Amino acid sequence: MRKIANTPEPPYYAVIFTADRTDVSAGYEEMARAMVELVQEHPGFLGVERAEAGTGILVSYWDSLESIRSWQMNDRHQVARQRGVSEWYNACRTRICKVEREYGFHRD
Amino acid sequence: MRKIANTPEPPYYAVIFTADRTDVSAGYEEMARAMVELVQEHPGFLGVERAEAGTGILVSYWDSLESIRSWQMNDRHQVARQRGVSEWYNACRTRICKVEREYGFHRD
């Protein structure tokens, strides 16, 4: 997984998932890694970025709203979300966005 | 700073800033905290979420593209970005997005 996703020219879509974590860590990192692997096989997936320190932020990038909906319906993804709500998250928020513009730099 | 921003009903705007950090830590955390404080005073600011672990993700939320542009032009913000490019980041990417939908949960 690249630290910074290599996304195409906008417009495309982003799902910003922010979670306030509980102290429960059993199974969490394993599930998070499994989801990051699984999502990369999903049609329409463009990239993912993840950072975590008490607050966890995972941003995934998509070609369309249809691809996002289809990923939200994925069985294994739904199981992971359910465990998140019951064990790993005090609170979480998902925001569906259209990326309109992007820019950046990288060191040579 | 709340872990999960308390944003209004969409639509509104998000700026996703993702950075691949260098090993240089001098001055970084201090500047990051100063920027998180400063941004909260900026007109049109709605909220911010931050997580970091090698990769740093900072998402700020805004009422309009005009407010985002005005924050990007802020003198102290520009100084911080310049230090980021020269010292703290191997690479970084900024994505400007329109938030179209959001949902979530929090434990009672």
Backbone of each chain as ProteinMPNN parsed JSONL, in Angstrom:
{"seq_chain_A": "MRKIANTPEPPYYAVIFTADRTDVSAGYEEMARAMVELVQEHPGFLGVERAEAGTGILVSYWDSLESIRSWQMNDRHQVARQRGVSEWYNACRTRICKVEREYGFHRD", "coords_chain_A": {"N_chain_A": [[0.846, -1.201, 0.0], [0.699, 2.1, -0.99], [1.753, 5.12, 0.623], [0.647, 7.546, -0.073], [-2.079, 7.829, -2.133], [-2.197, 7.086, -5.61], [-3.903, 8.764, -7.522], [-6.24, 9.403, -10.275], [-6.737, 12.151, -12.665], [-8.985, 14.54, -11.297], [-12.578, 14.84, -11.974], [-13.265, 12.526, -9.296], [-14.216, 10.168, -6.73], [-14.258, 10.331, -3.108], [-14.18, 8.557, -0.04], [-14.328, 9.455, 3.171], [-13.472, 8.084, 6.121], [-13.785, 8.349, 9.482], [-12.781, 7.439, 12.705], [-13.294, 7.213, 16.194], [-11.482, 5.476, 18.353], [-12.098, 2.656, 20.524], [-10.661, 1.172, 23.542], [-10.31, -1.411, 22.898], [-8.366, -3.722, 21.288], [-8.189, -6.228, 20.265], [-8.189, -8.207, 17.45], [-8.5, -6.041, 15.795], [-6.425, -4.726, 14.203], [-5.775, -6.744, 12.466], [-8.212, -7.112, 11.103], [-8.458, -4.58, 9.937], [-6.301, -4.561, 8.169], [-7.046, -6.689, 6.528], [-9.33, -5.634, 5.343], [-8.253, -3.477, 3.943], [-6.78, -4.882, 2.078], [-8.835, -6.325, 0.785], [-10.461, -4.308, -0.306], [-8.983, -3.35, -2.367], [-9.385, -5.051, -4.428], [-11.822, -4.475, -5.323], [-14.213, -3.527, -7.81], [-13.775, -0.413, -9.427], [-12.306, 0.771, -7.463], [-9.81, 3.12, -6.554], [-7.722, 3.873, -4.865], [-6.169, 4.066, -1.555], [-5.728, 5.592, 1.646], [-4.287, 5.669, 4.866], [-4.227, 6.479, 8.308], [-3.457, 6.472, 11.757], [-4.021, 7.117, 15.177], [-5.282, 6.806, 17.937], [-7.45, 8.481, 17.082], [-8.687, 7.279, 14.064], [-8.172, 7.592, 10.617], [-9.372, 6.763, 7.507], [-9.11, 7.015, 4.127], [-10.687, 6.305, 1.172], [-10.57, 6.011, -2.386], [-12.525, 6.402, -5.345], [-14.064, 5.488, -8.501], [-16.722, 6.125, -8.983], [-20.031, 6.838, -7.614], [-21.586, 4.577, -7.671], [-19.758, 2.461, -7.496], [-18.871, 2.886, -4.892], [-21.221, 2.422, -3.43], [-21.581, -0.274, -3.992], [-19.333, -1.402, -2.778], [-19.953, -0.763, -0.11], [-21.979, -2.564, 0.28], [-20.723, -4.974, 0.257], [-20.308, -8.205, 1.61], [-18.265, -9.095, 3.446], [-17.211, -6.669, 4.156], [-19.385, -5.51, 5.454], [-19.601, -7.166, 7.703], [-17.21, -6.476, 8.972], [-17.71, -3.771, 9.542], [-19.815, -4.022, 11.33], [-18.569, -5.297, 13.489], [-16.83, -3.26, 14.125], [-18.569, -1.261, 15.103], [-19.6, -2.598, 17.326], [-17.361, -3.268, 18.854], [-14.851, -1.83, 18.362], [-15.095, 0.927, 17.924], [-15.849, 4.032, 19.472], [-17.199, 6.005, 18.274], [-18.035, 6.823, 14.908], [-17.69, 8.179, 11.596], [-18.781, 8.596, 8.309], [-18.003, 10.078, 5.293], [-19.076, 10.984, 2.127], [-17.655, 12.076, -0.78], [-17.085, 14.274, -3.57], [-14.205, 14.578, -5.384], [-12.763, 17.474, -6.437], [-10.485, 18.848, -7.161], [-6.932, 18.537, -7.171], [-3.575, 18.642, -5.843], [0.004, 18.575, -5.331], [3.238, 17.526, -4.065], [6.33, 15.751, -4.578], [9.422, 14.691, -3.243], [12.401, 14.496, -5.142]], "CA_chain_A": [[0.0, 0.0, 0.0], [1.416, 3.376, -1.036], [1.278, 6.011, 1.682], [-0.223, 8.524, -0.732], [-2.7, 7.14, -3.266], [-1.87, 7.624, -6.929], [-5.242, 8.907, -8.1], [-6.286, 10.023, -11.607], [-7.252, 13.519, -12.725], [-10.37, 14.714, -10.863], [-13.294, 14.418, -10.783], [-13.501, 11.146, -8.862], [-14.888, 10.234, -5.429], [-13.519, 9.947, -1.893], [-14.928, 8.228, 1.171], [-13.535, 9.749, 4.364], [-14.002, 7.351, 7.281], [-13.073, 8.767, 10.688], [-13.25, 6.668, 13.855], [-12.74, 7.397, 17.532], [-11.3, 4.077, 18.739], [-12.171, 2.195, 21.909], [-9.396, 0.572, 23.97], [-10.29, -2.808, 22.452], [-7.517, -3.861, 20.115], [-8.236, -7.613, 19.785], [-8.758, -8.424, 16.124], [-8.705, -4.815, 15.018], [-5.41, -4.463, 13.18], [-5.922, -7.832, 11.491], [-9.378, -6.814, 10.269], [-8.172, -3.373, 9.153], [-5.424, -4.957, 7.069], [-7.827, -7.536, 5.617], [-10.22, -4.756, 4.571], [-7.434, -2.713, 2.995], [-6.483, -5.807, 0.968], [-10.058, -6.672, 0.067], [-11.008, -3.171, -1.048], [-8.177, -3.123, -3.57], [-9.875, -5.917, -5.502], [-13.203, -4.103, -5.647], [-14.335, -2.726, -9.04], [-13.924, 1.024, -9.268], [-11.387, 1.256, -6.427], [-8.685, 3.877, -7.118], [-6.598, 4.02, -3.935], [-6.55, 4.206, -0.15], [-4.726, 6.182, 2.54], [-4.694, 5.342, 6.223], [-3.386, 6.948, 9.403], [-4.187, 6.183, 12.979], [-3.405, 7.394, 16.475], [-6.441, 7.119, 18.791], [-8.368, 8.726, 15.974], [-8.268, 6.624, 12.83], [-8.766, 8.13, 9.391], [-9.117, 5.972, 6.31], [-9.734, 7.631, 2.957], [-10.609, 5.484, -0.036], [-10.893, 6.787, -3.595], [-13.405, 5.601, -6.192], [-14.405, 6.076, -9.802], [-18.133, 6.509, -9.087], [-20.881, 6.571, -6.455], [-22.059, 3.198, -7.8], [-18.707, 1.592, -6.942], [-18.888, 3.065, -3.431], [-22.4, 1.706, -2.917], [-21.349, -1.709, -4.119], [-18.38, -1.746, -1.706], [-20.658, -0.703, 1.186], [-22.836, -3.743, 0.356], [-19.894, -6.177, 0.313], [-20.608, -8.968, 2.829], [-17.17, -9.081, 4.425], [-17.109, -5.291, 4.627], [-20.475, -5.292, 6.415], [-19.214, -7.861, 8.942], [-16.164, -5.653, 9.598], [-18.351, -2.566, 10.081], [-20.606, -4.413, 12.494], [-17.625, -5.501, 14.602], [-16.345, -1.93, 14.483], [-19.585, -0.591, 15.909], [-19.814, -3.268, 18.614], [-16.14, -3.462, 19.639], [-13.652, -1.025, 18.16], [-15.327, 2.365, 17.772], [-16.787, 4.798, 20.288], [-17.993, 6.763, 17.308], [-17.403, 6.895, 13.596], [-18.399, 9.031, 10.653], [-18.416, 8.347, 6.919], [-18.398, 11.199, 4.427], [-18.933, 10.678, 0.709], [-17.26, 13.357, -1.376], [-16.591, 14.36, -4.938], [-12.924, 15.293, -5.422], [-12.856, 18.421, -7.552], [-9.19, 19.387, -7.541], [-5.863, 18.045, -6.316], [-2.212, 19.056, -6.173], [0.928, 18.092, -4.317], [4.64, 17.489, -4.459], [7.151, 14.719, -3.96], [10.867, 14.901, -3.307], [13.013, 13.667, -6.199]], "C_chain_A": [[0.884, 1.255, 0.0], [0.894, 4.261, 0.08], [0.311, 7.039, 1.118], [-0.768, 7.879, -2.0], [-2.384, 7.877, -4.566], [-3.165, 7.727, -7.739], [-5.194, 9.603, -9.462], [-6.676, 11.501, -11.513], [-8.665, 13.579, -12.136], [-11.258, 15.057, -12.077], [-13.289, 12.907, -10.569], [-14.072, 11.261, -7.436], [-13.981, 9.786, -4.288], [-14.508, 9.579, -0.805], [-13.986, 8.459, 2.348], [-14.198, 9.038, 5.54], [-13.155, 7.725, 8.489], [-13.653, 8.019, 11.881], [-12.527, 7.095, 15.12], [-12.677, 5.995, 18.128], [-11.557, 3.831, 20.223], [-10.782, 1.679, 22.318], [-9.274, -0.88, 23.511], [-9.433, -2.925, 21.197], [-7.588, -5.265, 19.517], [-8.914, -7.679, 18.424], [-8.78, -7.212, 15.227], [-7.712, -4.648, 13.871], [-5.505, -5.498, 12.063], [-7.086, -7.538, 10.531], [-9.109, -5.602, 9.37], [-7.31, -3.726, 7.937], [-6.182, -5.793, 6.046], [-8.737, -6.672, 4.745], [-9.44, -3.948, 3.538], [-7.024, -3.6, 1.808], [-7.71, -6.059, 0.105], [-10.542, -5.53, -0.824], [-10.247, -2.962, -2.366], [-8.609, -3.993, -4.743], [-11.238, -5.46, -6.003], [-13.251, -3.237, -6.915], [-14.528, -1.241, -8.731], [-13.032, 1.634, -8.209], [-10.179, 1.953, -7.069], [-7.482, 3.976, -6.18], [-7.096, 4.195, -2.521], [-5.393, 4.813, 0.633], [-5.219, 5.971, 3.961], [-3.709, 5.91, 7.232], [-4.165, 6.761, 10.686], [-3.367, 6.493, 14.216], [-4.524, 7.788, 17.426], [-7.632, 7.464, 17.91], [-7.82, 7.972, 14.771], [-8.948, 7.292, 11.651], [-8.38, 7.211, 8.241], [-9.86, 6.644, 5.156], [-9.576, 6.673, 1.79], [-11.125, 6.309, -1.212], [-11.547, 5.873, -4.615], [-13.726, 6.304, -7.497], [-15.832, 6.607, -9.864], [-18.87, 6.225, -7.769], [-21.388, 5.133, -6.479], [-21.025, 2.229, -7.21], [-18.679, 1.684, -5.416], [-20.054, 2.294, -2.825], [-22.168, 0.205, -2.917], [-20.353, -2.194, -3.063], [-19.071, -1.729, -0.337], [-21.517, -1.954, 1.393], [-22.032, -5.039, 0.452], [-20.074, -6.894, 1.665], [-19.508, -8.87, 3.882], [-16.961, -7.674, 4.991], [-18.188, -5.007, 5.673], [-20.186, -5.972, 7.754], [-18.178, -7.013, 9.706], [-16.784, -4.414, 10.244], [-19.132, -2.893, 11.351], [-19.708, -4.643, 13.711], [-17.064, -4.159, 15.063], [-17.301, -1.239, 15.455], [-19.716, -1.253, 17.289], [-18.554, -3.319, 19.467], [-15.116, -2.329, 19.569], [-13.85, 0.481, 18.143], [-16.253, 2.903, 18.851], [-17.745, 5.576, 19.396], [-17.284, 6.69, 15.969], [-18.281, 7.707, 12.662], [-17.871, 8.733, 9.259], [-18.911, 9.512, 6.085], [-18.078, 10.846, 2.971], [-18.758, 11.986, -0.048], [-16.902, 13.204, -2.839], [-15.297, 15.179, -4.922], [-12.92, 16.179, -6.656], [-11.492, 18.88, -8.045], [-8.135, 18.748, -6.66], [-4.523, 18.546, -6.791], [-1.29, 18.557, -5.071], [2.352, 18.177, -4.807], [5.251, 16.197, -3.948], [8.616, 15.026, -4.23], [11.448, 14.004, -4.388], [13.817, 12.528, -5.594]], "O_chain_A": [[1.714, 1.438, 0.89], [-0.277, 4.169, 0.45], [-0.704, 7.365, 1.733], [0.003, 7.43, -2.849], [-2.315, 9.105, -4.613], [-3.465, 6.852, -8.55], [-4.232, 10.306, -9.771], [-6.913, 12.027, -10.425], [-9.482, 12.718, -12.463], [-10.746, 15.515, -13.099], [-13.306, 12.123, -11.518], [-14.379, 12.368, -6.993], [-13.07, 8.979, -4.471], [-15.553, 10.215, -0.665], [-12.984, 7.761, 2.508], [-15.331, 9.345, 5.909], [-11.955, 7.455, 8.522], [-14.871, 7.967, 12.054], [-11.315, 7.31, 15.123], [-13.717, 5.388, 18.383], [-11.273, 4.682, 21.066], [-9.839, 1.743, 21.529], [-8.235, -1.507, 23.717], [-9.729, -2.311, 20.172], [-7.114, -5.489, 18.403], [-10.061, -7.261, 18.264], [-9.047, -7.326, 14.03], [-8.101, -4.453, 12.72], [-5.34, -5.185, 10.884], [-6.962, -7.694, 9.317], [-9.48, -5.594, 8.196], [-7.556, -3.256, 6.827], [-5.989, -5.632, 4.841], [-8.898, -6.938, 3.554], [-9.895, -3.754, 2.41], [-6.933, -3.127, 0.676], [-7.649, -6.017, -1.124], [-10.977, -5.754, -1.954], [-10.801, -2.463, -3.345], [-8.26, -3.728, -5.893], [-11.752, -5.988, -6.989], [-12.438, -2.328, -7.08], [-15.339, -0.869, -7.884], [-12.988, 2.854, -8.054], [-9.594, 1.432, -8.019], [-6.352, 4.144, -6.637], [-8.281, 4.439, -2.292], [-4.226, 4.577, 0.322], [-6.414, 6.077, 4.236], [-2.496, 5.831, 7.036], [-5.39, 6.878, 10.701], [-2.18, 6.175, 14.295], [-4.708, 8.973, 17.701], [-8.682, 6.826, 17.98], [-6.622, 8.023, 14.494], [-10.155, 7.532, 11.676], [-7.202, 6.92, 8.032], [-11.077, 6.819, 5.203], [-8.461, 6.274, 1.454], [-11.985, 7.176, -1.062], [-11.174, 4.707, -4.741], [-13.672, 7.529, -7.598], [-16.134, 7.452, -10.707], [-18.388, 5.47, -6.925], [-21.597, 4.533, -5.424], [-21.387, 1.287, -6.505], [-18.487, 0.678, -4.732], [-19.891, 1.595, -1.825], [-22.514, -0.494, -1.965], [-20.517, -3.283, -2.515], [-18.8, -2.589, 0.502], [-21.759, -2.364, 2.528], [-22.606, -6.099, 0.705], [-20.0, -6.269, 2.723], [-19.774, -8.599, 5.053], [-16.583, -7.509, 6.15], [-17.923, -4.335, 6.67], [-20.489, -5.422, 8.813], [-18.264, -6.858, 10.924], [-16.425, -4.05, 11.363], [-19.109, -2.135, 12.321], [-20.042, -4.237, 14.824], [-16.849, -3.949, 16.257], [-16.89, -0.707, 16.487], [-19.916, -0.571, 18.294], [-18.654, -3.407, 20.691], [-14.576, -1.914, 20.594], [-12.895, 1.236, 18.325], [-17.304, 2.324, 19.125], [-18.917, 5.774, 19.715], [-16.067, 6.515, 15.911], [-19.471, 7.896, 12.914], [-16.662, 8.629, 9.052], [-20.08, 9.892, 6.154], [-16.957, 10.461, 2.64], [-19.596, 12.884, 0.03], [-16.471, 12.14, -3.285], [-15.295, 16.334, -4.497], [-13.056, 15.697, -7.78], [-11.346, 19.26, -9.207], [-8.414, 18.441, -5.501], [-4.335, 18.841, -7.972], [-1.752, 18.163, -4.0], [2.645, 18.81, -5.822], [4.749, 15.608, -2.99], [8.989, 15.543, -5.283], [11.021, 12.858, -4.53], [14.403, 11.729, -6.325]]}, "seq_chain_B": "MRKIANTPEPPYYAVIFTADRTDVSAGYEEMARAMVELVQEHPGFLGVERAEAGTGILVSYWDSLESIRSWQMNDRHQVARQRGVSEWYNACRTRICKVEREYGFHRD", "coords_chain_B": {"N_chain_B": [[-9.899, 20.014, 20.598], [-12.193, 18.076, 18.871], [-12.362, 14.558, 18.243], [-13.815, 13.568, 16.109], [-15.16, 15.577, 13.692], [-17.83, 17.901, 14.1], [-19.885, 18.354, 11.866], [-22.061, 20.291, 9.636], [-25.241, 19.625, 7.943], [-24.651, 18.15, 4.762], [-24.619, 19.853, 1.524], [-21.1, 20.585, 1.948], [-17.617, 21.534, 2.164], [-14.532, 19.634, 1.924], [-11.089, 19.415, 2.735], [-8.658, 17.242, 2.022], [-5.665, 16.435, 3.318], [-2.798, 14.718, 2.793], [0.192, 13.36, 3.973], [3.422, 12.033, 3.496], [5.705, 11.461, 5.843], [8.974, 12.786, 6.613], [11.962, 11.785, 8.468], [12.473, 13.864, 10.059], [11.703, 15.518, 12.965], [11.881, 17.803, 14.388], [10.325, 20.665, 15.47], [7.985, 20.018, 14.205], [5.586, 18.905, 15.425], [4.827, 20.965, 17.055], [4.328, 22.99, 15.177], [2.227, 21.793, 13.765], [0.222, 21.681, 15.698], [-0.096, 24.413, 16.176], [-1.102, 25.227, 13.711], [-3.524, 23.829, 13.647], [-4.829, 25.134, 15.695], [-4.884, 27.754, 14.662], [-6.377, 27.522, 12.291], [-8.907, 27.153, 13.205], [-9.866, 29.621, 13.781], [-10.386, 30.711, 11.4], [-12.456, 32.298, 8.945], [-15.348, 30.566, 7.876], [-14.469, 28.055, 8.473], [-15.255, 24.736, 9.47], [-14.57, 22.41, 10.84], [-12.096, 19.95, 11.954], [-10.098, 17.045, 11.467], [-7.637, 14.764, 12.552], [-5.02, 12.438, 12.076], [-2.167, 10.393, 12.611], [0.652, 8.503, 11.67], [3.44, 7.92, 10.603], [2.399, 8.058, 7.938], [0.578, 10.984, 7.574], [-2.656, 12.23, 8.005], [-4.747, 14.914, 7.497], [-7.85, 16.255, 7.736], [-9.77, 18.956, 6.827], [-12.761, 20.861, 7.213], [-15.102, 22.897, 5.441], [-17.106, 25.823, 4.685], [-17.25, 26.767, 2.083], [-15.673, 27.043, -1.2], [-14.396, 29.444, -1.451], [-13.688, 30.124, 1.176], [-11.789, 28.138, 1.631], [-9.808, 28.817, -0.248], [-9.036, 31.275, 0.802], [-7.946, 30.494, 3.25], [-5.772, 28.994, 2.298], [-4.208, 31.041, 1.397], [-3.422, 32.32, 3.678], [-0.895, 33.877, 5.569], [0.675, 32.72, 7.708], [-0.025, 30.085, 7.409], [1.055, 29.566, 4.902], [3.79, 29.789, 5.43], [4.074, 27.588, 7.117], [3.484, 25.495, 5.328], [5.61, 25.757, 3.573], [7.785, 25.092, 5.189], [7.07, 22.469, 5.667], [7.378, 21.272, 3.129], [10.129, 21.64, 2.799], [11.287, 20.378, 5.015], [9.685, 18.425, 6.5], [8.128, 16.688, 4.959], [8.228, 13.957, 2.722], [6.61, 13.661, 0.606], [3.499, 15.083, -0.366], [-0.051, 15.55, -0.595], [-2.871, 17.334, -1.624], [-6.324, 17.357, -1.57], [-9.249, 18.727, -2.822], [-12.572, 18.691, -1.994], [-16.094, 18.164, -2.478], [-18.41, 17.555, -0.046], [-20.937, 15.271, -0.166], [-22.639, 13.574, 1.168], [-23.278, 12.217, 4.423], [-22.883, 10.005, 7.223], [-23.167, 8.199, 10.343], [-22.28, 6.927, 13.624], [-22.596, 7.109, 17.212], [-21.615, 5.914, 20.366], [-23.804, 5.66, 23.151]], "CA_chain_B": [[-10.251, 19.473, 19.274], [-12.956, 16.826, 18.874], [-11.745, 13.577, 17.35], [-14.643, 13.555, 14.906], [-15.713, 16.925, 13.541], [-19.28, 18.009, 14.174], [-20.162, 19.143, 10.657], [-23.485, 20.493, 9.343], [-25.802, 18.864, 6.819], [-24.06, 18.44, 3.454], [-23.234, 19.911, 1.064], [-20.058, 21.517, 2.396], [-16.371, 21.146, 1.503], [-13.469, 18.998, 2.698], [-9.73, 19.41, 2.189], [-7.923, 16.079, 2.52], [-4.218, 16.646, 3.173], [-2.082, 13.489, 3.151], [1.64, 13.579, 3.892], [4.399, 11.0, 3.827], [6.62, 12.249, 6.665], [10.404, 12.491, 6.725], [12.332, 11.45, 9.841], [12.71, 15.114, 10.788], [10.561, 15.823, 13.822], [12.088, 19.099, 15.049], [9.397, 21.747, 15.141], [6.808, 19.567, 13.457], [4.355, 18.758, 16.22], [4.501, 22.322, 17.509], [3.714, 23.701, 14.055], [0.944, 21.161, 13.452], [-0.75, 22.139, 16.7], [-0.341, 25.849, 15.95], [-1.975, 25.342, 12.53], [-4.867, 23.352, 14.018], [-5.451, 26.24, 16.449], [-5.091, 28.921, 13.795], [-7.411, 27.269, 11.283], [-10.227, 27.218, 13.832], [-10.309, 31.028, 13.81], [-10.539, 31.219, 10.029], [-13.858, 32.358, 8.512], [-15.817, 29.472, 7.026], [-13.99, 26.773, 8.998], [-16.317, 23.952, 10.104], [-14.062, 21.348, 11.709], [-10.852, 19.331, 11.504], [-9.791, 15.718, 12.008], [-6.214, 14.528, 12.312], [-4.453, 11.165, 12.527], [-0.818, 10.339, 12.079], [1.517, 7.373, 12.008], [4.286, 7.786, 9.401], [1.519, 8.831, 7.063], [-0.29, 11.9, 8.31], [-3.837, 12.694, 7.273], [-5.484, 15.979, 8.149], [-9.009, 16.648, 6.938], [-10.478, 20.13, 7.35], [-14.08, 21.023, 6.595], [-15.296, 24.309, 5.11], [-18.426, 26.177, 4.156], [-17.207, 27.163, 0.666], [-14.362, 27.05, -1.862], [-13.792, 30.757, -1.188], [-13.038, 30.038, 2.491], [-10.592, 27.292, 1.466], [-8.799, 29.631, -0.936], [-8.553, 32.307, 1.71], [-7.056, 29.801, 4.206], [-4.524, 28.632, 1.606], [-3.43, 32.272, 1.234], [-3.016, 32.824, 4.995], [0.571, 33.984, 5.638], [1.284, 31.736, 8.625], [-0.242, 28.781, 6.789], [2.021, 29.413, 3.808], [5.095, 29.525, 6.055], [4.037, 26.196, 7.597], [3.56, 24.602, 4.159], [6.963, 25.825, 3.025], [8.641, 24.262, 6.064], [6.685, 21.074, 5.413], [8.007, 20.827, 1.882], [11.587, 21.607, 2.893], [11.805, 19.59, 6.139], [8.895, 17.385, 7.171], [7.402, 15.79, 4.053], [8.805, 13.407, 1.496], [5.599, 13.921, -0.419], [2.196, 15.398, 0.199], [-1.107, 15.695, -1.607], [-4.042, 18.047, -1.129], [-7.498, 17.128, -2.426], [-10.376, 19.591, -2.488], [-13.745, 17.848, -2.254], [-17.435, 18.559, -2.035], [-19.037, 16.47, 0.722], [-22.306, 15.154, -0.675], [-23.487, 12.787, 2.055], [-22.537, 11.686, 5.556], [-23.648, 9.254, 8.22], [-22.258, 7.656, 11.342], [-22.911, 6.514, 14.881], [-21.771, 7.231, 18.412], [-22.063, 5.151, 21.515], [-24.481, 6.527, 24.137]], "C_chain_B": [[-10.988, 18.151, 19.427], [-12.267, 15.844, 17.942], [-12.488, 13.512, 16.018], [-15.348, 14.903, 14.81], [-17.236, 16.877, 13.503], [-19.751, 18.92, 13.039], [-21.662, 19.26, 10.409], [-23.984, 19.523, 8.27], [-25.024, 19.181, 5.539], [-25.087, 19.17, 2.574], [-22.378, 20.937, 1.801], [-18.762, 20.983, 1.789], [-15.367, 20.508, 2.46], [-12.143, 19.184, 1.973], [-9.006, 18.237, 2.845], [-6.448, 16.332, 2.249], [-3.515, 15.393, 3.68], [-0.589, 13.72, 2.968], [2.402, 12.313, 4.266], [5.537, 11.736, 4.546], [8.077, 11.817, 6.513], [10.688, 12.059, 8.171], [12.564, 12.706, 10.688], [11.503, 15.439, 11.65], [10.692, 17.201, 14.469], [11.083, 20.125, 14.548], [8.074, 21.29, 14.566], [5.528, 19.567, 14.28], [3.874, 20.129, 16.704], [3.781, 23.099, 16.4], [2.337, 23.113, 13.726], [-0.132, 21.634, 14.429], [-1.102, 23.61, 16.5], [-1.295, 26.039, 14.765], [-3.394, 24.906, 12.856], [-5.588, 24.42, 14.855], [-5.822, 27.405, 15.544], [-6.277, 28.713, 12.855], [-8.803, 27.432, 11.9], [-10.773, 28.638, 13.922], [-10.655, 31.533, 12.419], [-12.008, 31.213, 9.604], [-14.207, 31.181, 7.599], [-15.35, 28.104, 7.468], [-15.112, 26.045, 9.735], [-15.798, 22.88, 11.059], [-12.804, 20.739, 11.133], [-10.688, 17.975, 12.18], [-8.347, 15.399, 11.633], [-5.808, 13.171, 12.845], [-3.084, 11.034, 11.887], [-0.059, 9.135, 12.581], [2.396, 7.107, 10.788], [3.627, 8.497, 8.237], [0.689, 9.745, 7.957], [-1.468, 12.292, 7.442], [-4.514, 13.773, 8.113], [-6.626, 16.369, 7.221], [-9.633, 17.871, 7.583], [-11.756, 20.319, 6.546], [-14.427, 22.508, 6.531], [-16.677, 24.57, 4.535], [-18.41, 26.452, 2.663], [-15.791, 27.053, 0.112], [-13.638, 28.371, -1.599], [-13.07, 30.742, 0.164], [-11.761, 29.214, 2.416], [-9.475, 28.102, 0.816], [-8.198, 30.66, 0.016], [-7.624, 31.698, 2.775], [-5.732, 29.424, 3.547], [-3.609, 29.848, 1.453], [-2.951, 32.845, 2.567], [-1.486, 32.773, 5.146], [1.204, 32.906, 6.503], [1.104, 30.318, 8.093], [0.774, 28.541, 5.677], [3.429, 29.137, 4.337], [5.165, 28.065, 6.505], [4.179, 25.226, 6.421], [4.974, 24.58, 3.58], [7.931, 25.002, 3.881], [8.326, 22.786, 5.876], [7.412, 20.518, 4.199], [9.521, 20.707, 2.044], [12.101, 20.655, 3.976], [11.018, 18.326, 6.478], [8.235, 16.362, 6.251], [8.29, 15.27, 2.931], [7.889, 13.682, 0.315], [4.326, 14.324, 0.298], [1.207, 15.649, -0.927], [-2.295, 16.369, -0.942], [-5.188, 17.801, -2.098], [-8.667, 17.958, -1.917], [-11.652, 18.901, -2.935], [-15.022, 18.538, -1.812], [-18.059, 17.371, -1.304], [-20.51, 16.415, 0.339], [-23.234, 14.449, 0.315], [-22.648, 12.361, 3.25], [-23.462, 10.937, 6.499], [-22.65, 8.674, 9.211], [-23.015, 7.2, 12.566], [-22.008, 6.961, 16.028], [-22.455, 6.489, 19.544], [-22.722, 6.102, 22.518], [-23.619, 6.689, 25.385]], "O_chain_B": [[-10.473, 17.214, 20.038], [-11.654, 16.252, 16.956], [-11.882, 13.416, 14.951], [-16.046, 15.316, 15.736], [-17.841, 15.954, 12.957], [-19.985, 20.112, 13.242], [-22.445, 18.446, 10.899], [-23.221, 18.703, 7.759], [-24.76, 20.349, 5.253], [-26.287, 19.113, 2.846], [-22.852, 21.995, 2.216], [-18.807, 20.061, 0.974], [-15.356, 20.806, 3.654], [-12.083, 19.119, 0.746], [-8.769, 18.23, 4.053], [-6.028, 16.431, 1.096], [-3.623, 15.046, 4.856], [-0.156, 14.219, 1.929], [2.063, 11.622, 5.227], [6.246, 12.536, 3.936], [8.372, 10.639, 6.311], [9.776, 11.977, 8.993], [12.82, 12.614, 11.889], [10.4, 15.618, 11.134], [9.726, 17.713, 15.036], [11.006, 20.411, 13.353], [7.139, 22.083, 14.45], [4.518, 20.15, 13.885], [2.676, 20.406, 16.751], [2.774, 23.767, 16.638], [1.395, 23.853, 13.443], [-1.254, 21.945, 14.03], [-2.259, 24.005, 16.638], [-2.181, 26.894, 14.801], [-4.358, 25.525, 12.406], [-6.802, 24.589, 14.742], [-6.913, 27.968, 15.639], [-7.082, 29.622, 12.65], [-9.756, 27.8, 11.213], [-11.971, 28.846, 14.113], [-11.157, 32.646, 12.265], [-12.727, 30.248, 9.864], [-13.462, 30.847, 6.677], [-15.779, 27.093, 6.912], [-15.835, 26.649, 10.526], [-16.505, 22.482, 11.986], [-12.47, 20.969, 9.971], [-11.093, 17.789, 13.328], [-7.894, 15.724, 10.536], [-6.207, 12.789, 13.945], [-2.86, 11.497, 10.769], [-0.118, 8.788, 13.761], [2.132, 6.179, 10.024], [4.196, 9.405, 7.63], [0.163, 9.311, 8.981], [-1.297, 12.645, 6.275], [-4.813, 13.567, 9.289], [-6.408, 16.762, 6.074], [-9.99, 17.835, 8.76], [-11.824, 19.985, 5.363], [-14.098, 23.277, 7.434], [-17.327, 23.683, 3.981], [-19.459, 26.379, 2.023], [-14.825, 26.978, 0.871], [-12.41, 28.407, -1.533], [-11.97, 31.282, 0.286], [-10.765, 29.546, 3.058], [-8.333, 28.077, 1.276], [-6.987, 30.879, 0.022], [-6.631, 32.316, 3.156], [-4.679, 29.525, 4.177], [-2.387, 29.709, 1.388], [-2.145, 33.776, 2.575], [-0.866, 31.743, 4.879], [2.159, 32.251, 6.085], [1.96, 29.455, 8.293], [1.292, 27.433, 5.533], [4.171, 28.344, 3.757], [6.174, 27.391, 6.305], [4.915, 24.243, 6.514], [5.472, 23.537, 3.155], [8.793, 24.3, 3.351], [9.226, 21.947, 5.921], [7.985, 19.43, 4.244], [10.135, 19.789, 1.499], [13.228, 20.17, 3.878], [11.609, 17.274, 6.718], [7.829, 15.292, 6.702], [9.006, 16.029, 2.278], [8.333, 13.902, -0.811], [4.107, 13.941, 1.447], [1.59, 15.924, -2.064], [-2.678, 16.013, 0.172], [-5.047, 18.009, -3.302], [-9.026, 17.901, -0.741], [-11.805, 18.563, -4.109], [-15.029, 19.371, -0.907], [-18.218, 16.298, -1.886], [-21.24, 17.393, 0.5], [-24.443, 14.678, 0.319], [-21.44, 12.162, 3.118], [-24.663, 11.202, 6.562], [-21.446, 8.655, 8.958], [-24.242, 7.098, 12.551], [-20.809, 7.167, 15.842], [-23.68, 6.448, 19.658], [-22.251, 7.223, 22.711], [-24.016, 7.379, 26.324]]}, "name": "protein", "num_of_chains": 2, "seq": "MRKIANTPEPPYYAVIFTADRTDVSAGYEEMARAMVELVQEHPGFLGVERAEAGTGILVSYWDSLESIRSWQMNDRHQVARQRGVSEWYNACRTRICKVEREYGFHRDMRKIANTPEPPYYAVIFTADRTDVSAGYEEMARAMVELVQEHPGFLGVERAEAGTGILVSYWDSLESIRSWQMNDRHQVARQRGVSEWYNACRTRICKVEREYGFHRD"}
